[in-house]
Amino acid sequence: SQYKTQLIATIGGIIIAMIIAGINYRFIAKLWYIYGPIALGLTLLLFTSLGLQREGADDIGWLDFGIMTIQPSEILKLAFILSFAYHLSKVEDRMNEPIHFILLCIHGAVPTLIIVETGDDGSALVFIFIFMCMMIAAGLSWKYMALIAIAIPPGVYVLWNYLMQPHQQKRFQVLWDTQMQQEEALGIYMQQRVGKIALGSGGLTG
């Protein structure tokens, strides 16, 4: 049944992708007021009884509708990219003005902080990465980038010592602690280990 499910999902995904690819992305972006609240609403449902924390996971990352489960953070990523791109296009010549810069930061912070609250730190980092790439591509002033660079060291200090939980710190410590790597071979080190194997096998070009 698992193979049938994957096959049906693959075929369905290809059909949906072809349909979406035929729609002008500018038109889709303008509909942010429809898909944005839907994506946020689905993500907020994680904090209800529908939220599912899978065995061995630290986050409440899935919605259980009985007949199927979905991961709303993936829907929210796409909604964020489209809505943020539309936001940037509306203020492209003024994005470095303080008020617009702050509003753009709020736009990026809302979905990121919601995902942080679910415990999915990996997806939260993806949101931050997307936000920074889009801001830089849109023409973020070097002055803001310099301020961000200056703020990173004290920010990391505060984050590490006062905000991060022990299990979150272990995800970084396991990268250089060989004893922890052996202890967590099938735990928090598993993804990093598999990633190193993939890089070692295929190199940077795959």
N, C-alpha and C positions, 0 to 999 in steps of 0.2 A: 504493500500500500504506500510505503514511503517513496518508492520509485515512481508510482503513478502520480502521487501528489506533486513531486518535483517536475515531472514531465508536463502535467497540466499547468502548473505555475509558470514554467518556462514558455510554453506556447502562448498562454494568456499574457505574459509579460511582453513577448515580442509583438503581439497584436496591438496591445495598448501603446507600446513605444512607437509603433508605426503610425498609429492614429495621432498621437501627440506630436510626432515629428512633422506631421502634415499641417499643424496649426502654427500660425505666426507667433513666435515667442513674445513679441511685443504686445500682442493682444492678450496672451495669457498673463503677462506681467501686470497689465492694467486691471486684472480681476483680483488683485491682492485682497480686496475687502471681502471676497468670498472664500478663497482657499486659506487665507491667513488665519481668520478666526476658527475655521474648521480644524486646521492643523494644531493650533494652540488648544482648542477644546479637547481634541483627542489626547493630546499630551497631558492636559490637566486631569483627564479621567484616570491617569495612572495613580493619582492620589485617592481614588475611590476603591470600592471593593472589586472593581474590574481589573485593577492593577495586579500584575503577576510577577513575583520574584522567583525566578527559576532556581532550582537547587544548585548551590555552590556559587551563585552570583551575588554581588554586593548591591546591585541596583534593582529597582522596580522598573523594568524596561519594556514589558509587554502588556498588551490588553487582551484579556481572555473573554471572548464573546461566546464561548461555549462551542460553536461549530468551527471556530477559527481563532487564531491569535495573530495580532499585528504589533509591529514595533513603531509607535508613533513618532519617535525621534527621527526616523528615516523620512517620513512624510514632512516633518517640520523642517528638515534640512533643505529640501527642495523648495518649500514655501518661503523659507528665509532667503535663499539665493535669489529667487525671482522678485520677491517684495523689496529686498535690499537693493537689487540692481535698479528697480524702478525708482526707489527713493533717491539713489545716487544720480540717476538721469535727470531727476527734477531739480537737483541742487548742484549740478556738476560744476558750474562756474562760481558757486558760493560755498562749496563744501568745507573750505578752510576758514570760513568765518566762525567765530566761537559758538554762536547759537546753533548753527547747522551741524558743526562738528559734534556738539553735545547731543543733539537729537539723533544723529547717526550712531553715536556710541550707545544711546539708550535703546535704539532699534536692535543693535547687536547684543546688548546685555540681557534683554528680556528673555529670548529663547535660551540663551546660554545659562542663565541663572535657574530657569525652570528645570533644565536638564541636570544641572548640578544637584538640585534638590531631590531628583530621582535616584541619585547615586551613580549615574553613568558618567564618570569623569572622562572616559575616552571620547564619548560623543561631544561632551562640553569642549574638549580641546579641539575637536574638529570644527566646531562652530567658531571658536576664537581664530583658528587658522584661516577659515573661509573669510571671516570678517576682515582680518588684516590684509589678506591677499586682495580682496575687492577694494578696500580703502586705498591701498598703494597703487593698484591698477587705475583707479579713478583719479589719481593725482593728489594724494595726501601730501601736504607740505613737509619739507624736510625738518622744519621746526618742531612739528608734532612728533615726527619719528625720533628726533634727538631727545625730546622730553620723555618719550616712551622708553628709550634706551637707558636714560638716566634713572628712570623709576623702576626698572626691572630688578636690579640688585636688592634695594630695600624691600621691594614687593615680594621677592622670593624669600627673603629672610622672614618677613612677617607671616607669609603663607606657610612656610615650613614649620616654624616654631609655635605658631599660635592657632592656625586654622586647619591644617591637614591632620587627618586621623592616622593612627599608626599603620593601618592597612594600606593607606594611600602612600605613606612614606616608603613602605616596603616595596612598592612597585618600582620606585626609583633605585632604592638601595640594592635590589636584586640584580641590577645591571652590572655592578662591580663587586658584589659580595659572593665569592665562589661557593662558600659554605651554604649560604642561603639559596643559591642556585640549585645545589644538590637536594636541599630539603624541600624546595618548591618546584621540583622538576615537572610535576603534573598540576601545579597550582598557579600562582601568579606569574611564574617564570615561563609558563608553557608558550604563550604567544611570542614573547621575546626570543625564546629558544628556536621556535619554528621559523621566525623571521630571519634569524642569523643563519639557519640552515639554508633557507631560500636564497639569501644573498651569497652565501658561500658556494652554493651549487650553480647559480646562474649569473652571479656577478651583478654589477650595476645595470647592465643592459639586458639582464634576464637570460 
